[in-house]
Amino acid sequence: MTGRGARRWWSGPRRGRLLLGVLCAGVTVFVATVPYHRDWFDLWVYYDAVRHWTGAPGGVRGAGLYDYRVPGQVYGFTYPPFAALCVLPLSLFTWPLAVTAGVVANLGALALILRRLAGPVIRRHGLDRWTSYVLILCLLALLEPVYDSISFGQVNLLLLALVLTDARLLVTGSRWAGIGIGLAAAVKLTPAIFIGYLFVTRRHRAGGTAAAVAVGATLFAVWAAPGASYAYWTSALWDTGRIGDLSYVSNQSWQGVLARLAAPAEPGRLWWVCGVVAVAGVWVLRVGRARAVGDVRGGIALTGAAGCLVSPVTWVHHLVWLLPALAVLADRALEPPRGFRPPAVAAVVYVILCSYVVWLWRYDAGGADGFVGSNMFVWTSLALLLALPLRRPDPEFGGLRGGPVGPAPEPRGAAAAVP
């Protein structure tokens, strides 16, 4: 190959594909070797708890679901009984098969999340489809909440996929909107804030559907597992000791901030209530503004940030609820005129969520630096709630209102998508 031919090959689409391949290889090596593997700990709790409950080999027949504790630790099954019924098939699996099923389920949920959040942005800005998907998937793999969710074997990616599916149904005006949010709220209490979002934004039919599904699933669990339901709603739900230390640096909620300030004493509940009321007030105002401009995507993103703040426990891997906000920031960063600020804001939020920065204060969160650094994800969630940009979106995704848009520009190609 001549020198001129080599330069032409390097400057063409092949250069973009080569750089993308190098990025994929680097991300794969990082994900496979970084020392933050969680050994599917949460999946093990689900697996062992239902085997303990059902009397599967190694379990205890007739034992209570919420009596289970990880050997030598305080952790036990913390979700409602309906969640236990959902993971009950795991009791039939060997552990390697359960891990495989958990990883496949999370990767499938991540693929759906990628399509729901990135697909409309890619189409609106005329980016090369497959190149952009691969690039964004690599970027998602480096996010601590995403990586931890998969490595822990957590369920939050699955719940986020359900909520985003409902967001799409809201946009299309489907009568089925609300089912996904209702199921997510029945599996875990935190997503119940999205039922509140539906009512605050006056989507009463979808809100009623979500509430009915959540209540119906809960009542089904009461019928199928009355003993476990009684134990959860009267005891286990209120036992914060089975969750872990609220002051642990991984707890990136308002309650976590207060617990670290008060440690080793218990944080004052009045301060927590005041903070929750303040966050809820801001959230109502902001989602009301999102409704006024027809921005469903922005409303969902604001609700995810508010949910992270008001939940008593928001472990770092729970912060996948900030992914819709990241998508909004990325969309704004690509809008002309671009300038410096929108891309910089999107980059800063992304880097913070990749940084593992809070773990620098794992053993000592005291002092001014500890107050700022150990709560960095809390401040990020708060900033997103207060300042996330809202816009009248394209009818394709993001709102029930909004004028027609012109034809999408031509795809920019692989080389343009990989700077």
N, C-alpha and C positions, 0 to 999 in steps of 0.2 A: 504493500500500500504506500503510495506516495505521501509526502508531507502534507500536500494540499488535500488529498483524499482523507487522511487521518483527521485533519482539522474539521473537514466537512462532516465526518462521522461523529466526532466528539461534540460538535455544535448542534447536531440534529436530535430527533426524538430518541435515538439510542442512548444519547448522553443522559437524558432524563430517566430512562428505564434503568440504566446502569446505576445511577445515583440512588434511585429508589430501591434497587436490589441490595445495594450496600447498606442503606438505612434499615431495610427489613432484616438483613443478617445481623446488624449491630443490635437492634432491638431484641431479636430472638436470643442472642447470646446474653444480653443483659437480663432478660426475664428469666432465663434458665439458670443464671449463676449468682445474681445479687443475693446478699445475705439477709433477705427479708421474707423468706418463705415462711408461711404460717402453718404448713403441714395439714391443711384442711381441718383446722381445729374445730371450727363451728359445725362443719359437716359431721365431724366425729361426734359432737354433742347430740345433733339430731339423730344420727344413726344409732348411737348407743342408748339414747333415751327411749326411742320407740322399741328397741329390742328389749330393754329393761321392762318396759310397760307391757309388751305383748308376751313376754316369757319365751322369746326366741332363744336359741342356743346361746348360752352366756348371759341371758337375762334372768329375771326373777318373776315367775308367773304370779299374777295377782298384785304386783307392786304398783304403786302410784306413779303416774308420769312425772309429776313434779317432786317426787321423792328422790329422783335420780340426781346424783352429783358426780362430776368428773372425779375419778379416784384421786384423793389427796388434795382436792381443790374445792372452792365454793360454787363453781359454775354448774348450772343445771339448765334444763329446758325452760326458756323464758317467754315463748310465744303462746298465743291462745291455742286451745285444743284443736280448732279447725286447721291450724298449721300442722299440728301433729298428724292429723288425718291425711293431710296432703303428702307428707313425707313417709307415711306408714309403709308404702311399698319398699322402702329401703331396708326394712327388717327382713325381707326375703333375699337380699343381695349379700354376696360376700363383700368385704371391705374394698378390695380393688375395684369391683364392679360398681360399688356405690360412689367411689371417687370418680370413676370414668363418667358415670351418669351426671354427677354434679358438675364436672368440668364442661361436658357437652351442653348441659342445660344453660350454664352461665355464658358460654360462647355463643349459643344460639340467641340468648337474650341480648347479648352485646351486639350481635349482627342486626337484630331488629332495632335496637336503640340507634345504631349507626345510620340505618336507613331512615328512621323517623326524624332524627335531628340533622343529619348531614345532607340527606338527599335533596330536600328543598333548597338548601343553601347552594349546593353544587349546581342544581338546575337554574336557579335564579341568576347566578353569576357566570353561567356558561363555562364552567370548569370541565375538564376532561373527567368523565365519570369514574372509570375504574382506577385511574391513577390517583384521583382524589380520595376515593374510598380506601385504597391501600395506605396512602400517606396518613390519613386521619386515623385509621386503625392502629398504625404504628404509634401515633401520638397518644392515643387512648391507652395503649398498653403500658406507657410510661407513667400514667397518672397513679399516684399512690392509692386513692380510693378504689380504682378499677382493679389494679393489680392485687390489692389486699382482698377485695371481694371474691375474686376467683381463687386466690391462694387459701383463704379461710373456708371456702365452700359456702359462702353466704348467699342469702336469697334476695338481696336488695336490687341486683340487676334485673332479676325476674319481675320484681314488683314495679320497678321503673318502666320496664317494657309494657306491663299492663296499663300503667297510667298514660304513657305516651300513645298507646293504641287508642285509648279513650279520647285523648286530645285530638287525634286524627278523626275519630267518629264525630266529635263535636263540630269540627270544621265542615264535615260533609253533611251535618244535620241528621245523622243516623239516629233512629229510635233506640238503637242498642247502646248508645253512649251512656256511660255510668257503670256498666257491668264490670269492666276492668278495675276501676277505682274501688268498687265495692268489694271485689275479691281481694284486692291488695290490702284493704283495711281489715278484712276478716283474718288474713294471715298475720298481719302485724299492725299494731295500733298507729304507728307514726303516719302512714299514708292516709289516715282518716282526715287529715287536714285538707286533702283534695276534695273530700265531700263538702267541707266548708267552702272551698273555692267555688264549687258549682252553685251553691246557694247564694254566696256573696255576689257572684256575677249574674244572678237571676236566671240561671239555667235550671229551673226548678224541676223539669221533667227528668233531666239527667241526674240531678241531685237526689230526687226521690228514688230513681232506679238504683243509684249507688248505695243509698241508705238501706233500701229494701234487700239488696243482694248481701250487704254486710250483715244485716240482722238475720236474714234467712240462713246464711252460712253458719253464723254463730249458733242459731237455734238448732240447726242440723247437728252441730257438734254436741250440743246439750243432749239431744236425743241419742246420738251414737255413743257418746262418752260422758254420761252424767257425772260420774265421780271425778273425772279429770276437770270437767267444766266447773264443778263446785269448788274444787281445790284452787283452780286458777283465779276465778273471779272473787273469791273470798279471802285468799291468802297469798298465792304466788305472785299475783300482779303487784301487790303492795310490798313485797319483800325485795328491796333493792340490793340486799346483801348477796343474793344469788346471781346478780348481774356482774358484780365486781366493784372495785373502788371508784366512786364517782369523781374523786380528785385525780385519778390516773390521767396522764397527759393525753391519752387517746380520746378522752371524752371531750369533744369539741363542740359543746353546747353552752348555753348561758349557765345552766346548772354546773357544768364543769368548771367554768370560770370562778363561780362563787365557791365551789368546793375546794379549789386550789388556793383561793385567798384565805379560806377559813381553816384549812388543814393544820393540825390533825383534828380540829373540832368539826362539828356538823355545820354546814352553811345555814344561814337564816332563811326560812321559807318565805318570809315577807318580801325579801329582796328578789327571790326567784319569781314570786307572783307579780311583783311590780314590773320586772323585766319582761315577763311573758305578756302582760297586758300591753306594755309599750310596743313590743314587737307585733302583737296582733293588731294594734291600732294602725301602725305603719303599713302592715300587710294589707289590711282592708282598704286603706286609701290607695295604695299602689295597684292592687288588682282591680279596683274600681276604675283607675285611670287606664289600665290595660283593656278593660272591657269597653271603655268609651271609644278607644281607637280600634277595637276589634282584634286585639293581639292575644290570641289564645296561647301561643307559644310563650310570650312574655309573662302571661299570668301563671302558667304552669311553672316557669322558671322561678318566679318570685315566691310561689308557694313552696317549691322545693327548698329554697334558701330559708324561708320562715320556719319550715318544719325542722330543719337542722338546728335552728336556734332554740326553739321552744321545747323540743324533746328533752326530757331529763337526761337521757343518755344518747349521745351522738358519737359513736366510735368513728375513727377516721374512715373506715371502710363504708360507713353510712353516707359519706359525702358524695357518693355517686349521684345523689339528688341535686348536686350542683351542675351536672352535665348539661341540662337544658340551658342554664345561664351561660355556660361556656359557648354553646352553639349560638346564642343571641349575640354575644360579644364578637365571635368570629364573623358572623353575618355583617355586623356593623363595621368591622375592620375592613371588609371587602367592598364596602359601598363607596362609590366616588362622591365627592372628592375625598380621598382616603386620609391625607394628612398624616400626622405622626401619632396623635393621641389615641384614636380607637385601636390601631394595631398594638400600640404599646400597652394599653390597658389589658387587652386580650392576652398578650404575651406574659404580662406580670401575673395575672390570675392563674394562667396555665403553669407557669414556673413554680409558683407557690404550691400548687396542688401536686406537683411532681417532686417537691424538694425534701420531704421527710423532715422539714425544719423543726417541727414541734418536738421531735425526739431528742433534740439537743438539751432540752430541759426535762428529760424523763425522770431524773433523780433529784432535781432541785429546781422548782419553778418559782422560787422566791426572788424578791427584788424587782426593780422596774423592768430589767431585761427579761426576766421570767414572766412577768405580767404580759408583756407584749409578745414575746416569742412563743411561749407555751400555749398561747391562745390564738396563734396566727390564723388558723382556719376559722375560728369564730369571727375574727375581725373581717375575714374575707367574705363569709356568709352575710355579715351585717352590711358590708359595703355593697354587695350585690343587691340586697333587699332595698337599700336606700337609693342606689344610683343606677341600677340596670336600665339601659336605654330601652324605650318602648317605641314602636313604630306601627303605622298602619300597614299591615302585611299584605303580601300577595294572596289572592284568593286560593292559590294552590295549597297553602299551608299557613296556619298561624292566626286565622281570624275568620269570623263569619261576615265581616264587613270589609270594605276596601274596594277601590276602583279597579278597572281592568288594567292590565300591564301589557307592555309591548312585547314583541317577540324576543326570546332569549338570544344573546349574542352567540357567535360560533364558539365551540370549545376551543380552549387555548392550547391544548396539547400537553403531552407528558412533560416536555422540557419546561414549559411555563409553570406547571404545577409543582415542580421540584426546583426551587431556586438554587 
